[in-house]
Amino acid sequence: MKTKYICGAGACEMCLKGCSRRQDSKLNTYDWLCDVPDAEFVTDYVEVQFKNTRKGYFLNVNRIPLTKGDVVAVEASPGHDIGTVTLIGKLVLLQMKKNNVRNSNPGDIKRIYRRAKPTDIEKFEEAKGREHETMIRSRQIASELGLDMKIGDVEYQGDGNKAIFYYIADERVDFRQLIKVLAETFRVRIEMKQIGARQEAGRIGGLGPCGREMCCCSWMSSFVSVATGAARYQDISMSPQKLAGQCAKLKCCINYEIDAYVEALKQFPPREATLETKDNTYYNFKTDIFKNEITFSTDRTMGVNMVTITARRAFDIIAMNKDGIKPHSLVADEKPAASRTDSPDILGQDSLTRFDKKKKKKKKKKKKGTQDENGATKA
């Protein structure tokens, strides 16, 4: 098997020491310190990723020379687990701080035993092959016990002595009897872990309406609640089919630009503000941030007698209403002056066809013939 190098030109120094910026696995952290000299020797903490989104931070007590992508055997409770090294060096400390992992007491953090041996990987693959069958059987057991829950995934520990059952439930579930039955059926230690709909979608994966891989299964590691108010700020259609993602929750991407919209709306009057004219009262119907325009309607719930004006004109009318003045209409009385250019095109120099040659139509001349002695005309 040929080794693939990042630079594509052979065994460069960055490739040999395992320094990689590429996103070769799900939820990979962008290693922007990979080419900094001695950055990987700052700390002995190592980030290890297991199945799907589960990550852990372990202490490399034995100072094993590890690189990104190495398969290692780490301490577990009980036994050991098998995972892949996803980050080393100083950036691990920043990730631990981001994820609120305390490293004040090194004794609380589990250790890395060794690089995984062929026997470790063989045992891990054997346990991994039982996951799907275990998930199907556990769903049947939960249904027989009448529990209102859905087991979405099962993850076996590397040594096969423990299984983590990921489940989804709308309400609190008493699964004590379920744990007893699962332990008797599969003869392993059972751990139940509740996840939300967004986490389940991230574990399953898929493509979003934008055509790219869903954010929850590609780079998002923490999920923030999305409110319908974020869609209203951006004037997005409130149709559930357009707002909901594959997890049946509001799309996470609705939160991406909300801060920019909130900042831009500070240049507009409040949505609750009404404009008074001599004939009608106008209510805010739609705000166009990009055009800096507001559309007003004489009805609160639907578009009736709609008028579109600029935000500056709306502020002027609000100030006039405070002084007790009601204009005849929302539109400014003065007509906008015609736009003038700095250098008027007197000679028609801005014409796109000024260099085109005009074809002159040639008039065909009739040839006059000569007559011979007999009166016949010759050409």
N, C-alpha and C positions, 0 to 999 in steps of 0.2 A: 504493500500500500504506500503510495507516494504522500509525502508530507506537503500540506498546503501552507504556503507562507503568505503573510499579510501583504508584503510588498510585491509579491509575484515574481521576484527576481532571484530567489534562492534563500539560503539560511542567513538572514540578517540578524543583527544582535537582538532586536526587539522580539523577533519570532522565537529565538532560541530560549530566551528567559521567560517566555510565557506572557509577555506584555501584549495585550490585545485590546483594541478599541471597538472591535466589531461586536455586534449584538447577536451572538450565536445561540442564545437560549432565551427563554421567556423571562421577563423581569430582570434582565441583566443590567447591572449598573455601569454607566459610562465611566471607564477608568481614565480620567484625564490626568492622573499622576503617574501613568505607566512608564513614561520616558524620563521621569525625574530621577537623577542618580541617587541610589541608596534609599528611595522612598519605600521600598518593600521591607526594609529592615527596621522601620520605626517602631513597629508593634508586633507582638506574637499572636494577636487576635486574627482570626480568619473567618470569613463569611462562607458558609456552606449551604447549598440549596438542595432540597429534596424534591419529592414529587410535586409538580405544579407550582403553587405559590408558597409553599412552606420553606422558610429559611431559618437558619440558626447561626449563632456566633460562638465559636469554640476557641480554646486556648491551645496553641501549639507549644506545649511544654517541652517536648523533646527537640525542638528546633529542627523539625524535618524540612528540608528544602522543598517547598511546595510552589507550584505555579498554577495559574488560572486554567481550569479544566481538569485538574487531577481528581481522580476518584479516591475518596478516603473513607476509612472506618472511624467513626466518632463514638464517644460515650453516649449511652442512652439509659433509660430507666424502664425495665432492666435490659441488660445485654448491650449490644452495639447496633449502630445504624450505618447505612451506606449513603453517602451524598457526594456532590460535586463541588469543588472549590470554585466560587464565583468572584471572589475579591480578596486581595491581600494588600498589606501595607497600610499607609496612613489613612487612606480613604475608608477603611473599615471602621476606624474610630468615629468618623463623621456619620457613617451609616448607623452605628450603634447609638449615637446621640440623637439622631433623627427618629429612631424607633424606640427611644426611651429604654434602652438596655443598659443597666448599671454595671459598671466594671470596677466598682470600688473594692469589692471583695473577690479576688480571683478564684477563691475556693468554690464560689457559687456557680461559676461558669464551667461547663463540661469541657472535656479535653478531646484532642485528636489522638487516636491511638497510633495509626500507621496508614500508609498507602494501602488501598484495598488489594488483597491477594486474589488470585484466580478462584480459590475456593470461596472467598467472601462474595465475589461477584456472582459465582454460580448459585450460591445459596440465595442471594438477593433476587436473581432472575427467577428462581423457582418460586419464591414467595410472591413476587410480582405477578406471576402467571395465575395465581389463585384469586387475584383481587376482583375480577369481573364476576366470577362464579360466586364469590362470597357476597358481593353486593346484591346480586339477584336473590340469593337465598335469604339474606337479611331483610330484604323488602317483603318477602313472603311472610317471614316471622313477625315483622311489625304489623302487617295487615291482619294476621291471625289473632294478634293480641289486641286489635282494635285501636291502635295508636294513630293519632292524626299527625303524621309526620312523613317526610320523604327522605330516604337515604340516598344522597346524590353521588357519593363516591366512597371508596374504601382504600386505605393506604396501609400496606404491611410494612413493618419495620424491617431493616436490612437482614436481621438474623431470623425473622419469621416468628418471633416470640410475642409480638404485640401487633394489634391492628387498630387503626384510627378510623372511626365511622363518622363521616361528615353528613349531617342531616339538616333539613330545613323544616321549620314548623312556625305557624303563625302565632300559636299560643304556647304556654308552658306545658311540657310533656313530662310525665312521670315514667321514665324508662328504666327503673330499677329491675323490674321483671324481665325487660328486654335484654339487659346486660347479662343476667343469669342464664337466659336461654342461649344467647350468642356465645358465652364462654363455654357452655356445655357442648354446643354444636361444633365450634371451630377449635376448641382446646388452645386458645391463646388469650393473652391479656387484652381486655377491651377498653377503649377510650372513646367517648362520645364527644364530638365537637360540633357545635351549632354554627352554621354559616348563613348569610343572607342571600337574597336572590342575585345580587350583584356578584358576590363571591362565586356562586354556582355558575353563573354565566362565564366568569373568568376561568374557571376550571374546565368548562366544556369547550370554550373557544368558539370562533366563528368570524364572519365578516359583517361589518356595519353597513349602514345605508350609503356611506361615503365611498364604499368599495375597498376600504383598507381593513386590516385586522383590528378587531375591537380593542379599545384602549384597556379594558379591564383584564385582558389576557395577554397584552403585549408589554406595557410599561407601568401601568398604575399599580401601586402597592398599598395605597390607602384610599378608602372610599368615603367621600363626603356626601351628605344628604343633599338632594336637589329639590328645590321648592318651585312651585308653579309661578311664584312671583318673579323668578329669574326669566321665565319665558315672557311674562308680561312686560318687563322692562325692555326686552328686545323686540317687542311687537311680533312675536312668533305665533303662528296659528295655534290655538288651544285645542286642536283636534288630538284626541288620545292616540290615534294611529300614527301621527307624526311625532309626537313628543315621547312616546314610549319606545324603549329599546327591546332587545331580545329577552331581557330579564323581566319584562312587563313593568319596569320602573321607569321613571323619567331618565332620559339620556344624560350621561355624565358630562358630555360635551356642552350642555347648556350652560354650565358654570364657567366655561373657559373665557368668554368675552364679557361676562356680566360686569366686571369692574370697569372696563372701558366704557360700557353703555351708561353706567351710573355716573361716571365722571362727565360724560358728554351731556347727560340730561340736566346737569347743573346750569347749563347755558340756556335752558328753556324754562318757561313758567311752570308752576305745578300743574299736574293733571286735573286737580280739583278746581282750578281757577276758571271762572266764567267771564265771558265778555258781554257787556251790555251795549246794545245799540238802541236807537229810537224805536225800532220796530220789533226786534227779537232779542232773545237771550241765547248765546252760543256756548256750547260745551265742547270740551276737547274730545275729538273723535279718533285722531291718529297723529302721531308724531314721526316725522321723517328726519332722523338725525343726519343722514348723509347730505340731504338737500337743505338742511336748516329751515325746514318749513313745518307748519302745523295746520292740520285740517280740522275745522270746527263744524259742528252740526247743531241744528236747533232742537234736536231730540237727544236725550241722554243714551238711549239704547241702540239707535239705528241712525243711518246716514240720511238726514233730511236737510235740504237747502245748504249743502256743504260748501264751505268757503275755505280756500287755502291761502294762508298768509305767512310771512316770515316771523321768526321768533322776535325780532326787534320790534316789528309792528304790533305783536301781541303785548309786549311789555309797555309800549306806548299807550295802547288802549286801556290796559289795566291801570296805568297811572292816571289816565283821563277819567276813568270810572271812579277812582278814589277822590278826585276833585269834584265829582258830581256831573261830569260832562259825558254825554253819550253821543258818539259820532253817528252819522247817517248810515254808514256801512263799515264793515271790517276792512275792506280794501281802501288803501290810501286814496285820497281825492286827487292828489297831484299825479299826473302821468309821468312815468319814468322817462328821463331824458334819453335821447338816442345815443347809443354808444359811439364814441369818437376814437379814432386811432391817432397815435402820435404822429404818424407820417401818412397823410392821405394819399391814396393811390391816384395821382393825377394822370399819369401817362399809361395807366393800365399795366404796370409792371408786375402786379400780383396775379395776373391771369395765367392760368396753367397752359393755355394754348397760344401764348404770345410768340413762341418760336416755331409753331407749325406753319408750314408753307401752304398757302392757299393755291389750289390748282385752278388755273385759268382755263376756261372753256374755249377751245379753238373752233372758230367758225370755218366750215367747209366752203371753199370758193368754187363756184361753177366754172368749168373750163369752157372757153368759147372756141368753137370749131371753125374751120375754113371751108368755103364752098369751092367746088371744082367747076370746070367749064359747063358740065351738064346740070349744075345746080345742086349736086349732092353734098351733104355736109361731112367733112372729114374731121376726125378727132385730132 
